[in-house]
Amino acid sequence: MAAVHALRRAAEYFVGALMALMFLTFILQITVRYTARLGWIAEAVPFLEPSRYGWTLEFCLLLWVWIIFAGCAFVVRDEDHVTFDVLYNHVRPGDRRWFVILGGLIIAVGLAASILPTWDKFYILRLKQTATLKQLVGDWVRMRDVYSVYILFLIAVSIRYAWAVWRAVRNGVPEVHHGPGRLDE
C-alpha cells in the first residue's frame, strides 16, 4: 500500500504542476494581450511581441486535457465523485454488493474494450502535428502525444473498477453512513 500511496502522491504533484503551468501560461496570455495594445511596449520589450504567443492557447488546451484525464485516472478518489445513490442507499447490503459488482464490471469491461479501438484511431494521429505548439517545442509533438493520456485513463480506470469488483466479491461493500454534509439529512 505504501507504493500505491507514493504513486498517488506523485500523480497529485504532477497534476498540480500541470495546473501551475497552465495558470502561468494563462497569466502570460493576459499580459501579452493587454500589452499588445501599447505598441511601445513591444518595441521596448521584444519578448512581449504578441506574434510570438499564438502557442499559448493550444498549450493551455493540451494541459487541460492532461489535467482532466490524469487527474480523474490517478488523483480523484471514488468518494470525491458526485454520485446518484438514492436507490443504492435504500437497498440491503447484499443488493448493494451486486450493484457494485455489476456496475463495476460494466464500466471496467466497457473501458477496457475501448482501448484497442481507441489506439487504432490514435494511429492516424501520429501523422498530425499541432497547429502552433511547434513554436514552443518543435515539430516532434504529434496529436497522438497530446491525447495519449486518454489511453492511460482507460487503463487506470478499468483497473480501478476491476479492483472495486474484486473487493466487493471478497469483502462485500461498506455500510452506508449518512454523515454531516450530505444532502439527504
C-alpha positions in Angstrom: 0.0 0.0 0.0 2.9 2.3 0.5 3.8 2.1 -3.1 0.3 3.0 -4.2 0.3 5.9 -1.8 3.6 7.1 -3.2 2.3 6.8 -6.7 -0.9 8.7 -5.8 1.2 11.5 -4.2 3.4 11.7 -7.3 0.3 11.9 -9.5 -1.0 14.7 -7.3 2.3 16.6 -7.7 2.3 16.0 -11.4 -1.3 17.2 -11.9 -0.6 20.2 -9.6 2.5 21.1 -11.6 0.4 21.0 -14.8 -2.2 23.3 -13.2 0.5 25.7 -12.1 2.0 25.6 -15.6 -1.5 26.3 -17.1 -2.0 29.2 -14.7 1.3 30.7 -15.6 0.6 30.3 -19.3 -2.8 32.0 -18.8 -1.1 34.9 -17.0 1.3 35.2 -19.9 -1.6 35.3 -22.3 -3.3 38.1 -20.4 0.0 40.1 -20.1 0.7 39.8 -23.8 -2.9 40.5 -24.8 -3.1 43.8 -22.8 0.4 45.0 -23.6 -0.2 44.4 -27.3 -2.4 47.4 -27.4 0.6 49.5 -26.3 2.9 49.4 -29.3 5.8 51.0 -27.4 5.9 48.0 -25.0 6.5 45.5 -27.8 9.3 47.8 -29.1 10.8 48.3 -25.7 10.5 44.7 -24.6 10.7 42.5 -27.7 10.0 39.5 -25.5 6.3 40.7 -25.3 5.8 40.8 -29.1 2.3 39.3 -29.5 3.0 37.3 -32.6 5.3 35.0 -30.6 2.5 33.8 -28.3 0.0 32.0 -30.6 1.0 28.7 -29.0 -0.3 29.7 -25.5 -4.0 28.8 -26.3 -3.1 25.4 -27.7 -0.7 24.8 -24.8 -3.4 25.6 -22.3 -5.8 23.2 -24.1 -3.2 20.4 -24.0 -2.6 21.0 -20.3 -6.4 21.0 -19.7 -6.8 17.6 -21.4 -3.9 16.1 -19.4 -5.2 17.6 -16.1 -8.7 16.2 -16.6 -7.7 12.7 -17.7 -4.6 12.2 -15.5 -6.5 13.7 -12.5 -9.5 11.5 -13.0 -7.4 8.4 -13.5 -4.9 8.9 -10.7 -5.9 11.6 -8.3 -9.6 11.8 -7.8 -10.9 9.2 -5.3 -14.2 7.4 -5.6 -15.7 9.3 -2.7 -14.8 12.6 -4.5 -17.2 11.9 -7.4 -20.8 13.1 -7.5 -23.0 10.0 -7.2 -26.6 9.4 -7.7 -27.1 6.8 -5.0 -30.7 7.2 -3.9 -31.6 3.6 -4.8 -28.2 2.3 -3.7 -28.5 3.8 -0.2 -32.0 2.3 0.3 -31.4 -1.4 -0.5 -30.0 -4.2 1.6 -26.2 -4.6 1.8 -26.3 -7.8 -0.3 -28.1 -5.9 -3.1 -25.6 -3.1 -2.8 -22.8 -5.6 -3.3 -24.4 -6.7 -6.6 -24.8 -3.0 -7.7 -21.0 -2.6 -7.2 -20.2 -5.9 -8.9 -22.4 -5.4 -11.9 -21.8 -1.6 -12.3 -18.0 -2.1 -11.9 -17.9 -4.9 -14.4 -19.8 -2.9 -16.9 -17.5 0.1 -16.6 -14.3 -2.0 -16.4 -15.2 -4.2 -19.4 -16.6 -1.2 -21.4 -13.5 0.9 -20.9 -11.1 -2.0 -21.4 -12.9 -3.0 -24.6 -12.5 0.5 -26.0 -8.7 0.6 -25.5 -7.7 -1.2 -28.8 -10.2 0.7 -31.0 -9.1 3.9 -29.4 -5.4 3.0 -30.1 -6.3 2.2 -33.7 -7.8 5.7 -34.1 -4.7 7.2 -32.5 -2.6 5.6 -35.2 -3.6 8.3 -37.7 -2.8 11.0 -35.1 0.8 10.1 -35.2 1.0 11.9 -38.5 -0.9 15.1 -37.5 1.1 17.9 -35.8 -0.3 20.5 -33.5 -1.1 23.9 -35.1 1.0 26.2 -33.0 2.9 24.1 -30.4 5.9 23.6 -32.7 6.8 27.3 -31.9 7.3 26.1 -28.4 8.6 22.6 -28.6 9.5 22.0 -32.2 7.7 19.7 -34.6 8.2 16.4 -32.7 4.9 16.7 -30.8 2.1 15.0 -32.6 -1.6 15.0 -31.8 -1.2 11.3 -30.7 1.1 12.6 -27.9 -1.4 15.2 -26.9 -4.2 12.7 -26.5 -2.2 9.7 -25.3 -3.2 10.4 -21.7 -6.7 9.1 -22.7 -5.2 5.6 -23.1 -3.7 5.9 -19.6 -7.1 7.0 -18.3 -8.8 4.0 -19.9 -6.3 1.5 -18.5 -6.2 3.1 -15.0 -10.0 3.4 -14.6 -10.6 -0.1 -15.9 -8.1 -1.4 -13.3 -9.7 0.7 -10.5 -13.2 -0.6 -11.3 -11.9 -4.2 -11.6 -10.3 -3.8 -8.2 -13.6 -2.4 -6.7 -15.4 -5.5 -8.1 -12.7 -7.8 -6.6 -13.1 -6.1 -3.2 -16.9 -6.3 -3.4 -16.7 -10.0 -4.2 -14.2 -10.8 -1.4 -15.3 -8.4 1.3 -18.7 -7.1 0.5 -19.4 -3.3 0.5 -19.0 -0.9 3.3 -22.1 0.2 5.3 -23.8 3.4 4.1 -23.4 6.2 6.7 -25.4 9.3 6.4 -22.8 11.7 7.9 -22.7 15.5 8.1 -22.7 17.4 4.8 -25.0 15.1 3.0 -28.0 16.4 1.1 -30.3 13.6 2.4 -30.2 14.7 6.0 
